[in-house]
Amino acid sequence: MNWTKIVFIVIILAMVVLGVIFYRPVFSYLIASLVFAYILDPLVTSLEYRRVPRWLSVLMVYAVIAGVLALFTTRMVPMLINQGNTLLALLRYSDKPVSEQVLALPFVRSVFEFLQNIDKQVPSLGFSAKFVHLIETGNQLLGELPKLLVDNYQTILSTISFVVTVPVFSFFILKDKQALRKGMLSLVPNRFFELAVILQDKIDETVGRFLRAMLLEVIAVSIMTSVALTIAGVPYAVLIGITAGVANIIPYIGPWMGAALAVLTVLITGKPLSMMIYAALAMYLVQVLDNNFVYPVVVGKTIRMHPLIVLVTVLAGGWFGGIIWMLFSVPLVYIVYSLVRELYINLKQFRLI
């Protein structure tokens, strides 16, 4: 028995465990950085093929992204802020209580009158009073929002740090891609070298293609929703469009969330009841276009998962970590499944299992 080898393996394993414990807080940063790098890699590689140094290619891609974000910020954010301030001013500086202002909205007023009619028939139900109490509770929660932001300032600061740090990590991952690949391959024994190269290429292809397809899907749905709701005259069309595009990542449930947000926006802004119908029809049209044209072209048959598995995965993600895990549970499960499948196929081909 080679005790030197056993001791060496134990030391290495202990170092790995300690390393995992020590670097555990930054794992989320590394995962997000890898996702960002996978999405941008084709652009960087195409510039590199045109004899642009890789570090400069990364900077050029970053500059384009920064320009697009700056254009979006200068054009859209002020408009959204003005619209939000107008709504808040309407509720804040009126002589009437907020509950009365909300009850004055056409659709809310019709619901309130309907509940009053029910109370006249069965007074013990008290639906109208409960409805007013619900409105007042919602207003109270909005009033506590500033305090909630102050109490959670550490979470807000960590989020800002996350947003700033991820592009920095991704820069080095993109710039030193080949060096990182060679470094990982150097750890592989010679008998598994060819298998490791094949798996590495398969991982790059599968994960990168899937992440880029999902990003294009989000952008397409966001643009189509924003345009459709703008034509329908729904307020905050761009904000709703972006939210609906991100929610569309959640299969089956996401589109309903986007439609509900559009209809709810019409409700709270006091628009006519007919506009709710227009908003619902606009969201339905977006889903028809997405399911029949955009999704087959952009994503194609990337995700080959049974609908039942998709629904169970979404529900499990919601129970595990709320809305965030609902967004990422299906992509994560698909990526893990794809990698395990590729590993199994290649191990069988090399007769290692």
N, C-alpha and C positions, 0 to 999 in steps of 0.2 A: 504494500500500500504506500503510495507516494504522499506522505504527510505534507511535504512542502507545497505540492499542488493543491491539496485540500485546504490548507491554511490560506493560500493565496486566493482561492475561489471564495472562501468565507469572508476574507477582507474586502474583496471586490463587491460581493453582495451587500456587506454592511455599508460600504461607501455609497452604493446605489440607493439603499434604503434611506440613509441619512441625506443624500442629495435630493431625493424625492420629497422628504419632509421639509428640508430647508427651502427648496425652490417651489413648493406647492402654491404659495400665494401668487406667483407670476405665471402659473400654467394657463390661466384664462387669457393673459396677455399674449402668450406664445401661440395658443390655438387661434385667436383672432388674427394675429399677425400672419400665420400660415395661410389662413383663409384669404386674407387681403393679398398676400403674395401670389397665391395660386390664381386669383382672378386677374391680376395685372401681368403675370408672367408672359403670356403670348405677345402683348404689346412691347414689353421690354425685349423679348427675344427677337421680334421682327426688326426692331431698331438695331439690335446687335448684328443681325445678318447684313444690315446695310453699312457695316463697318463703323458703327458708333460705339465707343467704349461702353461697357455694360453699366458702369457707375453713372455715366452721363445719360444713358438710356433711361435709367430709373429716375433720375432727376427731371428729365424731360417729361416723362409720363406723370410724375408728381406735379409738375408745373401746369400741365393741361388740366389735371383734376382740380388743382387749387383755383385755376381760372374759372372752371365751370361752377365750382362751389361759390366763388366770389360773385359771379354773375347771378346765380340763383339767389344768393343772400341779398344782394343790393336791389334786385328786382322784386322778389316775392316776399321776403321777410317783412319789410316795412308795410306792405299791403296787408299782410296777415295781422301785424301788430295794430295797425289802424282799425281794422275791422273788429279785433278783440277789444280795443279800447272803447270803440263806439258802443259795443254791446254792454260793457261794464259800466260805462257812463250812463247809459239808459237805465240800468238797474240801480246805480248808486246814488244818483243825484235827483231822482224823482221824489216828489213829496209823498207819494203813495208807498206803503210797505211793499217789499219785494214780492210777497205772496200775491198781493193784489195785481202787481204788474204782470206776473206770470199768468195769473188767471185771466188777464185781459187778452192774452194771446188767443187767436181765433180757435185753433184746434183744442187747446187746453180748456177754453171756456165751454166748448161743446161737450167735452168729456165731463166737466164739472156739472153742467146742467143735466146731462144724462144720469149722473149719479144722484143728483138732487131728486130727479123724478123717481128713481128707485127708492130713495129714502122716504118719499111721500107715501109710497105703497107699503113699504116695510120700515117704519121709523127706527126700529131697534138695530138695524144694520149700521147706520151712521157712516155710509161710504163717503159722502161729501166731506165730512169733518176729517176723516182719515186721509182723504186726498189732499186737503189743505195742510194737514200735519206733515205729510210726505214732502210737499213743496217747501215748507219751512225748514224741515230737516236738511234737505238738499242745500238750501241757502246757508244754513249754519255750517255745513261742511265746507262750502266755498269760502265762508268767512274765516275759517280756521286754516285755510290753505297757506297763508304767509307763515303762521306759526309752525305748520308742518314742514315747510321748507327750511326754517331756521333750525328746527330740531333734528333735521336730517342733513345738515350741512356737510358732515363727513362723507356721507354717501354721494352727495353731489360733487364734492371735490374729488373723490376717488373716480367718479365717472369721467370728469374732465381729464384727470390724469390718464385714464384708460384711453380716451380718444386721442390724446396727444402722443402717448407712448407707442401705441400700436403701429402707426406709420413709420416710426423710427426703427422698431424691430423689423418691420417688413422691408425697409430699405436694405438692411444688412443681409436679410435672407435672400432677397432678389439679387443684390450685388454679388454675393459670394455663393450663389447657387451651386456652381460646379465644384467649388472647394468643399462645400458641405456634403455633396453627394460622394465625392472621393473619400472624404473623411469617414463617412458611414460605411462605405464599401471596404475600407481598409480594416475594419473590425470583423469582417466576414471571413471565415476559413476558406481556403482555396477551393475545396470541393463544392462549396455552396456559392462560389463567386458568380457564376453565370446565372444561377437562379435568382440571386440577389439583384443583379442588373435588370433582369426581366421584370421582377416584382416592382423594382423602383420605377421603371418606365410605365408599368401598368397603373401604379398608384398615381403617378403624375397625370396620366391620361384620364383615368376614371374620376378622380377627385376634382381635378381642374375643370374638366368638361362639365361635370355636374354643377359645380359652384357658379361657373360663368353662365350656364343655362338658367339657373335660378335667379341670378342677378338681372339678366335680360328680361326674364319673365316679370320680375318686380317692376322694372322700369317701364315695360310695355303696358302693364295693367295700370300703373300710376298715371301715365300719360293719357291713356284711353279714358280712364275714369274722370280725370280732371277736365278733359275736353267735353265729355258727355254731360257732366254735371254743370259745366259752364253754359253749355247750350240750353240745358233745362232751366237755367236761372237759379240754381241752388247756391246759397252763400258758402264761402270757404271751400270752394270746389278743389283748389289745389291741395289744401291741407287734407281734405277727405280723400283725395286721389292718392296722395302719398301713403296715408294710413291704410287705405284699401289695398294698395300694391304690396305693402309689407305683410298685411294680414293674409293675402292670397297665398302665401307660403304654406299656410295651414290648409291642407286639403279638405274639401267639403264644408268645413266650418268657416274658414276665412272669408269666402265670398259673402256669406250671410252677415258676418260682422261688418264688412264694408257697406252693405246695403242698409243695415240697421243704423249705422252712423249717419249715412246720408239722410235717411228719413227722420232721425232724431234731430238733426241740425235744422231741417225745415220746421220741425215742431217747435223747438225752443226759440227760433228767430221770428216766430209769428207769421210765417208765410201762409198763403191759402192752402186749403186741404188738397186742391188739385195739384199743387207742386209736389206733394208727397208722392202722388201717383207718377208724376213725371220723373221724380228722382228714382223711384223703384224701377220704372221702365228703362231708365238710362243705365242703371246698374245691371239689369237683366241683359241689355244689349251688349254691354261690355263683357259679360261672362260668355255670351254666345260667340262673340268674336274671339275671345281668348281660348275657349274650349275647341273651337272648330278651325282656327287659323293660326293664332300666335303660339299656343302651347304645342301643337303637333310640329311646327317648324322649329321653334326654339329649343324645346325640351325633348320632343319626339318620344321615343320609348326609353328614355334614360332611366326612369323609375319603373321597374317592373315589380310592383308589389300589389298583392291582392287588396281590394278595397277594405276588407275586414281587418287585415293587418294594419292598414293605414289608420283606420278609425281607432283601433285599440291603442296604437302607438300615440296618436294625438291625445286621447283621453288619459293614458298613463303619463304622458309628459305634463298635462295639466295638473294632475294630482301630485306629481313629483315636484314641479317647480313653477306652477302658474303659467301665465301667458307666454313668458319667455321660452320655457321648455316646450310649450305647444308649438311655437314657431320653429324650433330647431330639432325637435324629436324625430320627425320623419326624415329630414336630410341626414341626421346623424346615424340613425338606424340603417338607412340605405347605404351610406358610405362604409360603415362597419361590415354590413352584409356583403358588399361588393369586394372589399379587401379580403375577407375570409374566403369568398368564392374563388377569387384569383389565386390566393395562396393554395387552396386545396387543388385546383386544376393544375397548377405548376408543380406542386409536390407529387401529384400522380404522374405527370409527364416525365419527371426526373426519377421516378420510381423510388422516392424517398418515403412513401407511405403505401 
